[in-house]
């Protein structure tokens, strides 16, 4: 049971990170390499997220809709 909760938590954190980069890129013109360096992660991770090379799940879809609906920048 604990292993399942840990995996679910890790998955949710990764999903939030994907959403973060997806929306961050729409408000900045920083190159992917600089974004990766700022957040101390691999450039490939940032590039894959921004190019849509990940599976969108229900959490990400619902979160994106809510962010678009509630954030006016």
N, CA, C and O atoms as a GROMACS GRO file, in nm:
protein
  292
    1UNK      N    1   0.081  -0.120   0.000
    1UNK     CA    2   0.000   0.000   0.000
    1UNK      C    3   0.086   0.126   0.000
    1UNK      O    4   0.057   0.220  -0.074
    2UNK      N    5   0.191   0.130   0.082
    2UNK     CA    6   0.278   0.247   0.087
    2UNK      C    7   0.347   0.272  -0.046
    2UNK      O    8   0.364   0.386  -0.088
    3UNK      N    9   0.387   0.164  -0.112
    3UNK     CA   10   0.454   0.178  -0.241
    3UNK      C   11   0.361   0.242  -0.342
    3UNK      O   12   0.403   0.328  -0.420
    4UNK      N   13   0.237   0.203  -0.342
    4UNK     CA   14   0.139   0.258  -0.436
    4UNK      C   15   0.120   0.407  -0.411
    4UNK      O   16   0.116   0.486  -0.505
    5UNK      N   17   0.108   0.446  -0.282
    5UNK     CA   18   0.092   0.587  -0.250
    5UNK      C   19   0.214   0.667  -0.291
    5UNK      O   20   0.201   0.779  -0.341
    6UNK      N   21   0.333   0.611  -0.272
    6UNK     CA   22   0.455   0.679  -0.312
    6UNK      C   23   0.461   0.700  -0.462
    6UNK      O   24   0.500   0.808  -0.508
    7UNK      N   25   0.424   0.599  -0.538
    7UNK     CA   26   0.425   0.612  -0.683
    7UNK      C   27   0.322   0.714  -0.730
    7UNK      O   28   0.349   0.791  -0.822
    8UNK      N   29   0.206   0.714  -0.668
    8UNK     CA   30   0.102   0.810  -0.704
    8UNK      C   31   0.150   0.951  -0.675
    8UNK      O   32   0.130   1.041  -0.756
    9UNK      N   33   0.212   0.970  -0.561
    9UNK     CA   34   0.264   1.103  -0.524
    9UNK      C   35   0.372   1.146  -0.623
    9UNK      O   36   0.372   1.261  -0.668
   10UNK      N   37   0.464   1.058  -0.656
   10UNK     CA   38   0.570   1.091  -0.751
   10UNK      C   39   0.512   1.126  -0.887
   10UNK      O   40   0.557   1.220  -0.951
   11UNK      N   41   0.414   1.051  -0.930
   11UNK     CA   42   0.350   1.077  -1.059
   11UNK      C   43   0.284   1.214  -1.060
   11UNK      O   44   0.293   1.287  -1.158
   12UNK      N   45   0.217   1.248  -0.951
   12UNK     CA   46   0.150   1.379  -0.941
   12UNK      C   47   0.252   1.492  -0.947
   12UNK      O   48   0.227   1.594  -1.011
   13UNK      N   49   0.366   1.475  -0.880
   13UNK     CA   50   0.471   1.577  -0.882
   13UNK      C   51   0.523   1.594  -1.024
   13UNK      O   52   0.544   1.708  -1.068
   14UNK      N   53   0.545   1.486  -1.096
   14UNK     CA   54   0.591   1.495  -1.234
   14UNK      C   55   0.488   1.564  -1.323
   14UNK      O   56   0.523   1.643  -1.411
   15UNK      N   57   0.360   1.535  -1.300
   15UNK     CA   58   0.254   1.599  -1.378
   15UNK      C   59   0.250   1.749  -1.353
   15UNK      O   60   0.232   1.828  -1.446
   16UNK      N   61   0.268   1.789  -1.228
   16UNK     CA   62   0.270   1.931  -1.195
   16UNK      C   63   0.389   1.999  -1.262
   16UNK      O   64   0.378   2.111  -1.311
   17UNK      N   65   0.503   1.931  -1.263
   17UNK     CA   66   0.620   1.988  -1.330
   17UNK      C   67   0.596   2.005  -1.480
   17UNK      O   68   0.638   2.104  -1.538
   18UNK      N   69   0.528   1.909  -1.541
   18UNK     CA   70   0.497   1.920  -1.684
   18UNK      C   71   0.408   2.041  -1.710
   18UNK      O   72   0.432   2.118  -1.803
   19UNK      N   73   0.306   2.058  -1.627
   19UNK     CA   74   0.217   2.173  -1.643
   19UNK      C   75   0.293   2.303  -1.622
   19UNK      O   76   0.272   2.400  -1.695
   20UNK      N   77   0.381   2.306  -1.525
   20UNK     CA   78   0.460   2.424  -1.496
   20UNK      C   79   0.541   2.468  -1.618
   20UNK      O   80   0.536   2.584  -1.657
   21UNK      N   81   0.613   2.375  -1.679
   21UNK     CA   82   0.694   2.410  -1.795
   21UNK      C   83   0.607   2.447  -1.915
   21UNK      O   84   0.642   2.537  -1.992
   22UNK      N   85   0.497   2.379  -1.931
   22UNK     CA   86   0.407   2.408  -2.042
   22UNK      C   87   0.357   2.553  -2.036
   22UNK      O   88   0.358   2.623  -2.137
   23UNK      N   89   0.316   2.597  -1.919
   23UNK     CA   90   0.265   2.732  -1.904
   23UNK      C   91   0.376   2.835  -1.891
   23UNK      O   92   0.360   2.948  -1.937
   24UNK      N   93   0.488   2.799  -1.830
   24UNK     CA   94   0.600   2.892  -1.817
   24UNK      C   95   0.651   2.934  -1.955
   24UNK      O   96   0.680   3.051  -1.977
   25UNK      N   97   0.663   2.839  -2.045
   25UNK     CA   98   0.718   2.868  -2.177
   25UNK      C   99   0.631   2.967  -2.254
   25UNK      O  100   0.681   3.041  -2.339
   26UNK      N  101   0.500   2.970  -2.225
   26UNK     CA  102   0.414   3.063  -2.296
   26UNK      C  103   0.433   3.207  -2.248
   26UNK      O  104   0.386   3.301  -2.313
   27UNK      N  105   0.502   3.227  -2.134
   27UNK     CA  106   0.523   3.361  -2.080
   27UNK      C  107   0.669   3.405  -2.080
   27UNK      O  108   0.700   3.513  -2.030
   28UNK      N  109   0.757   3.324  -2.135
   28UNK     CA  110   0.898   3.360  -2.139
   28UNK      C  111   0.959   3.318  -2.271
   28UNK      O  112   0.909   3.228  -2.339
   29UNK      N  113   1.066   3.384  -2.307
   29UNK     CA  114   1.136   3.347  -2.430
   29UNK      C  115   1.272   3.284  -2.401
   29UNK      O  116   1.358   3.277  -2.489
   30UNK      N  117   1.291   3.239  -2.277
   30UNK     CA  118   1.417   3.173  -2.242
   30UNK      C  119   1.431   3.042  -2.320
   30UNK      O  120   1.333   2.971  -2.340
   31UNK      N  121   1.552   3.012  -2.365
   31UNK     CA  122   1.573   2.884  -2.433
   31UNK      C  123   1.558   2.766  -2.337
   31UNK      O  124   1.574   2.781  -2.216
   32UNK      N  125   1.529   2.650  -2.391
   32UNK     CA  126   1.509   2.530  -2.310
   32UNK      C  127   1.629   2.499  -2.221
   32UNK      O  128   1.613   2.457  -2.106
   33UNK      N  129   1.748   2.520  -2.275
   33UNK     CA  130   1.869   2.491  -2.198
   33UNK      C  131   1.876   2.577  -2.073
   33UNK      O  132   1.913   2.529  -1.966
   34UNK      N  133   1.840   2.704  -2.086
   34UNK     CA  134   1.844   2.794  -1.970
   34UNK      C  135   1.736   2.758  -1.868
   34UNK      O  136   1.760   2.764  -1.747
   35UNK      N  137   1.617   2.720  -1.916
   35UNK     CA  138   1.511   2.675  -1.825
   35UNK      C  139   1.557   2.551  -1.747
   35UNK      O  140   1.535   2.541  -1.627
   36UNK      N  141   1.620   2.458  -1.817
   36UNK     CA  142   1.669   2.337  -1.752
   36UNK      C  143   1.775   2.370  -1.647
   36UNK      O  144   1.773   2.315  -1.537
   37UNK      N  145   1.866   2.459  -1.681
   37UNK     CA  146   1.971   2.498  -1.586
   37UNK      C  147   1.912   2.568  -1.464
   37UNK      O  148   1.955   2.542  -1.352
   38UNK      N  149   1.815   2.655  -1.485
   38UNK     CA  150   1.752   2.726  -1.374
   38UNK      C  151   1.685   2.632  -1.275
   38UNK      O  152   1.686   2.657  -1.154
   39UNK      N  153   1.629   2.524  -1.326
   39UNK     CA  154   1.556   2.429  -1.240
   39UNK      C  155   1.636   2.304  -1.209
   39UNK      O  156   1.586   2.210  -1.147
   40UNK      N  157   1.762   2.303  -1.252
   40UNK     CA  158   1.854   2.193  -1.223
   40UNK      C  159   1.801   2.057  -1.266
   40UNK      O  160   1.807   1.959  -1.192
   41UNK      N  161   1.749   2.054  -1.389
   41UNK     CA  162   1.704   1.929  -1.448
   41UNK      C  163   1.764   1.918  -1.587
   41UNK      O  164   1.824   2.013  -1.636
   42UNK      N  165   1.748   1.804  -1.649
   42UNK     CA  166   1.804   1.781  -1.781
   42UNK      C  167   1.729   1.856  -1.890
   42UNK      O  168   1.608   1.873  -1.884
   43UNK      N  169   1.804   1.901  -1.989
   43UNK     CA  170   1.743   1.974  -2.100
   43UNK      C  171   1.645   1.885  -2.176
   43UNK      O  172   1.545   1.933  -2.230
   44UNK      N  173   1.675   1.755  -2.182
   44UNK     CA  174   1.587   1.663  -2.253
   44UNK      C  175   1.448   1.657  -2.189
   44UNK      O  176   1.348   1.644  -2.259
   45UNK      N  177   1.444   1.667  -2.057
   45UNK     CA  178   1.315   1.667  -1.987
   45UNK      C  179   1.232   1.787  -2.029
   45UNK      O  180   1.114   1.773  -2.061
   46UNK      N  181   1.293   1.904  -2.029
   46UNK     CA  182   1.222   2.026  -2.068
   46UNK      C  183   1.178   2.017  -2.214
   46UNK      O  184   1.064   2.048  -2.247
   47UNK      N  185   1.267   1.974  -2.300
   47UNK     CA  186   1.236   1.962  -2.443
   47UNK      C  187   1.122   1.865  -2.467
   47UNK      O  188   1.031   1.895  -2.545
   48UNK      N  189   1.125   1.750  -2.403
   48UNK     CA  190   1.018   1.651  -2.421
   48UNK      C  191   0.883   1.705  -2.376
   48UNK      O  192   0.782   1.684  -2.442
   49UNK      N  193   0.881   1.775  -2.264
   49UNK     CA  194   0.755   1.831  -2.215
   49UNK      C  195   0.703   1.936  -2.312
   49UNK      O  196   0.584   1.936  -2.346
   50UNK      N  197   0.790   2.025  -2.356
   50UNK     CA  198   0.746   2.134  -2.443
   50UNK      C  199   0.706   2.085  -2.582
   50UNK      O  200   0.627   2.151  -2.650
   51UNK      N  201   0.759   1.974  -2.625
   51UNK     CA  202   0.721   1.918  -2.755
   51UNK      C  203   0.605   1.820  -2.745
   51UNK      O  204   0.563   1.763  -2.846
   52UNK      N  205   0.552   1.800  -2.625
   52UNK     CA  206   0.436   1.714  -2.607
   52UNK      C  207   0.466   1.566  -2.606
   52UNK      O  208   0.378   1.485  -2.634
   53UNK      N  209   0.589   1.530  -2.575
   53UNK     CA  210   0.627   1.388  -2.571
   53UNK      C  211   0.601   1.328  -2.434
   53UNK      O  212   0.692   1.278  -2.368
   54UNK      N  213   0.478   1.333  -2.393
   54UNK     CA  214   0.436   1.271  -2.268
   54UNK      C  215   0.288   1.239  -2.280
   54UNK      O  216   0.218   1.294  -2.365
   55UNK      N  217   0.244   1.152  -2.197
   55UNK     CA  218   0.104   1.112  -2.201
   55UNK      C  219   0.023   1.201  -2.107
   55UNK      O  220   0.048   1.204  -1.986
   56UNK      N  221  -0.072   1.273  -2.163
   56UNK     CA  222  -0.159   1.356  -2.078
   56UNK      C  223  -0.262   1.267  -2.012
   56UNK      O  224  -0.331   1.189  -2.077
   57UNK      N  225  -0.271   1.280  -1.881
   57UNK     CA  226  -0.370   1.202  -1.808
   57UNK      C  227  -0.482   1.295  -1.762
   57UNK      O  228  -0.478   1.416  -1.789
   58UNK      N  229  -0.580   1.241  -1.694
   58UNK     CA  230  -0.696   1.320  -1.650
   58UNK      C  231  -0.654   1.437  -1.561
   58UNK      O  232  -0.710   1.546  -1.572
   59UNK      N  233  -0.558   1.415  -1.472
   59UNK     CA  234  -0.514   1.522  -1.383
   59UNK      C  235  -0.461   1.640  -1.463
   59UNK      O  236  -0.496   1.755  -1.436
   60UNK      N  237  -0.376   1.612  -1.562
   60UNK     CA  238  -0.318   1.720  -1.640
   60UNK      C  239  -0.422   1.792  -1.723
   60UNK      O  240  -0.418   1.914  -1.735
   61UNK      N  241  -0.514   1.720  -1.781
   61UNK     CA  242  -0.618   1.781  -1.864
   61UNK      C  243  -0.707   1.871  -1.778
   61UNK      O  244  -0.732   1.986  -1.814
   62UNK      N  245  -0.753   1.820  -1.664
   62UNK     CA  246  -0.839   1.900  -1.575
   62UNK      C  247  -0.764   2.020  -1.520
   62UNK      O  248  -0.820   2.129  -1.512
   63UNK      N  249  -0.638   2.002  -1.483
   63UNK     CA  250  -0.560   2.112  -1.430
   63UNK      C  251  -0.538   2.221  -1.535
   63UNK      O  252  -0.549   2.340  -1.504
   64UNK      N  253  -0.508   2.181  -1.657
   64UNK     CA  254  -0.490   2.278  -1.765
   64UNK      C  255  -0.615   2.360  -1.788
   64UNK      O  256  -0.608   2.481  -1.807
   65UNK      N  257  -0.728   2.295  -1.786
   65UNK     CA  258  -0.856   2.363  -1.806
   65UNK      C  259  -0.879   2.464  -1.693
   65UNK      O  260  -0.920   2.577  -1.718
   66UNK      N  261  -0.855   2.422  -1.570
   66UNK     CA  262  -0.875   2.511  -1.455
   66UNK      C  263  -0.779   2.629  -1.458
   66UNK      O  264  -0.818   2.741  -1.427
   67UNK      N  265  -0.655   2.604  -1.494
   67UNK     CA  266  -0.557   2.712  -1.503
   67UNK      C  267  -0.600   2.812  -1.609
   67UNK      O  268  -0.600   2.933  -1.584
   68UNK      N  269  -0.636   2.764  -1.726
   68UNK     CA  270  -0.680   2.854  -1.833
   68UNK      C  271  -0.802   2.935  -1.792
   68UNK      O  272  -0.814   3.052  -1.826
   69UNK      N  273  -0.892   2.872  -1.719
   69UNK     CA  274  -1.016   2.936  -1.679
   69UNK      C  275  -0.994   3.042  -1.571
   69UNK      O  276  -1.062   3.145  -1.570
   70UNK      N  277  -0.900   3.018  -1.479
   70UNK     CA  278  -0.886   3.103  -1.361
   70UNK      C  279  -0.769   3.199  -1.363
   70UNK      O  280  -0.762   3.289  -1.278
   71UNK      N  281  -0.676   3.184  -1.456
   71UNK     CA  282  -0.560   3.270  -1.457
   71UNK      C  283  -0.568   3.364  -1.576
   71UNK      O  284  -0.578   3.319  -1.691
   72UNK      N  285  -0.564   3.491  -1.549
   72UNK     CA  286  -0.565   3.591  -1.655
   72UNK      C  287  -0.436   3.670  -1.648
   72UNK      O  288  -0.425   3.767  -1.572
   73UNK      N  289  -0.338   3.630  -1.726
   73UNK     CA  290  -0.210   3.701  -1.727
   73UNK      C  291  -0.194   3.777  -1.855
   73UNK      O  292  -0.092   3.844  -1.875
   0.00000   0.00000   0.00000
